[in-house]
Structures are given as C-alpha cells and as structure tokens.
Amino acid sequence: MKRYFIHNPLFRIVAPPVYGVLIYLLILLLNNNVTQVNDLFVTQEVYVCIGLSYISFEFIRICIVLIRKFVKTESEGLTMLFQFIITTAFSVFIVVAALKVYFNYYYGFSITGTQLLIFIAIFTVTALLYNVLYFSNYYLQKENTLKLNSEKQQREVLELEMLEFKNDINPDLLYESLENLIGLMYRDVEQAEDYIDSLASAYRYVLTNRQQELVSVRTELEAARTLVKLLNEKYHGQLKFESSLEEDELDYMLIPGSLPVILEGMIRNTIITRFEPFVIRCYVEDDYITIQSRLNDKLMLHPSSEIALARLQKSYSLYSDLPLIKVKAYQENYVKLPVILVAEETGLS
C-alpha cells in the first residue's frame, strides 16, 4: 500500500492531541465556559476529548484501509461518497459508545441529548475533514505518479531516439566504408567515386525516410543492393543479393530500413570466405517477405545488428498481427518480414 499521510506514525501520534484540545475549546465556546481555559491541563474533559480524537482517527483510518482494499467501483465519486458515509457512521458510533460508557461509569448518569448532538456534529465534521485530508493526499500522489510516469516515458523516448539516431548513422558501416574508400582511392579513382556515390545514397536513404512510417519493397530493395555494394568491397565481391519478387509484390509496404538491417545482420554474423559466394535470396512466401542465406554463424555475434533486429521486431508488432520471424534450420538462416499491403496502410492513416 502507498504510504499516505494518514499512515505516518508522527501524524497518528501528534494530530489527535492537538485536535482533541481544539474540540475541547470549541465545546467551551458553545457552552460559554471560556473561563475554564485557565484550567486546561488539569481538566479531565480535555483528556477525554483527546482520547475520543484518537479513537475517531484510528477507526476512520482503519475503515479507509479496508474500503480501499475490498471495495472496487468504477466511479471514483461513488467510492468517495461510500467512504465518507461508512467512516462517519463507524467513527460517530464508536465515539457515542465511548461517551456513554464514560458518563455512566464516571458520573453515574447518561449524557444529555444536547451534549450528544454536539459531539455527533463535531465528529461528523471530523470524519469529513479526515476524508478531505486523505483525498487531497490521494490525488496529490496520483498527480505526482502521473508526472513521474510522464517523465519516465519522456526519458525512455529520448533514450530510444538517441539509440535510433545512433543506429541510423550506423557508425560501423560508415567507418568501414571510409576505410575501404581510402584503399580504393589509391587503386582506382573512378571506382572510388562510384563508391562515394553508393555511400551517399545509403545515408541519403536513411535520412530521407527517417520520418516515414512505411516504404515500398521496391525502395527497400534498392537500399539493400546499395548496402551489399558497399560491403562487397570488404568481402571481395563474394556477396550476392538475389530477389525473385514479382512486379505486383514490389508494391508491398515495409518499415524503412528493414531489408538493409536484416542483410547487414546476416552478413556481419556469418563467416564469409573468398572461396565461396555468400548468397542472400529474397522472395515472398505465405504473406511474408523471406530473406534466406546460408547458415555459417560466427562465434561472436555482432551486438549492434542484434539490437537493430530487436528494434525491428518491436516496430513490426505495431503494424501487423503477424510477428517478425527469425529461424535457423537445415543449414539455412531465415528472416521473415510480414508484408503490409497498401489497403492496410490506408486504414492505419
């Protein structure tokens, strides 16, 4: 249970004596006995008022705890009304019972009707004030919780945006491409210029489509081929990307960067030699765009590619009921992207 103000031990100890003294002073004012204030600390009635305050406060607190634990209603206003009625009824009943016991055993006669009405009115107001104190603390905590959750969400969004920005830049690809470019410039200037164009196209695609929710498969295939061209310099032309998609299948929609992320992950996590081409195939199968490659995993997987794939899985869960599937079977590596048709895209907007 949340630690509300009414459960604070200091409040439970200090508040009843203070409130009991105030009740005693109020009763003196009502009875025109203000002169008895001089005998405040030797008058037994003040301690009775303090005791009644303790009883009232504790019974109201217990009732609130039980109501909040066992009573569940959809309407907060109904809960407030129910809580006020129950706490008032129980606290006033206990106070009246205590007063009757006190008057019968100490004075030998019953409390008068006027005195009883005064105490009932006072402790009815007491229950109201106690509930007001509780609900003010309740809504203050609720508001603070909402603000904390909002700040937490903003921090998570900021961290996610920073991570996405870092992944969009793809520093590994950038550094490798610059290193490859340095080697090309000494070997073939024209090929180096072509390589620079490919590198610019890859990053232009990332920056252009950062704010896009969906792009066509056709656009993704072009970005994937550009990526393969960049990485082929490191792998000596052993990378092959083959697509068997039909013309109408090129209009399917994907999340921007899907194919480049998957291809780069496959390439970086696979042992690729000079003696055998590494072929990645792309085709449609059962409402999925399947990316297939030979299974020959490295001992240490590339951490950034695994994080990027996890982000991609989370993103696809927002657009499709079908999950992104990653399977390794029969010496083959499969990643399946759920296709998003144009009609579904329109419905989302």
Buried (B, 14 or more C-beta within 10 A) or exposed (E): EEEBBBBEEEBBEEBBBEBBBEBBBBBBEEEEEEEBEEEEEEBEBBBBBBBBBBBBBBBBBEBBBEBBEEEEEEEEEEBBEBBBEBBBEBBBEBBBEBBEEBBEEEEEEEBEEEBBEBBBEBBBEBBEEBBEBBBEBBEEBEEEEEEEEEEEEEEEEEEEEEEBEEBBEBEEBBEBBEEBBEEBBEEEEEEBEEBBEBBEBBBEBBEEBEEEBBBBBBBBBBBBBBBBBBBBBBBEEBBEBEBEBEEEBBEBBBBBBBBBBBBBBBBBBBEBEEEEEBEBBBBBEEEBBBBBBBBBEEEEEBEBBEBBBEBBEEBBEEBBEBEBEBEEEEEEBBBBBBBBEEEEBEEEE
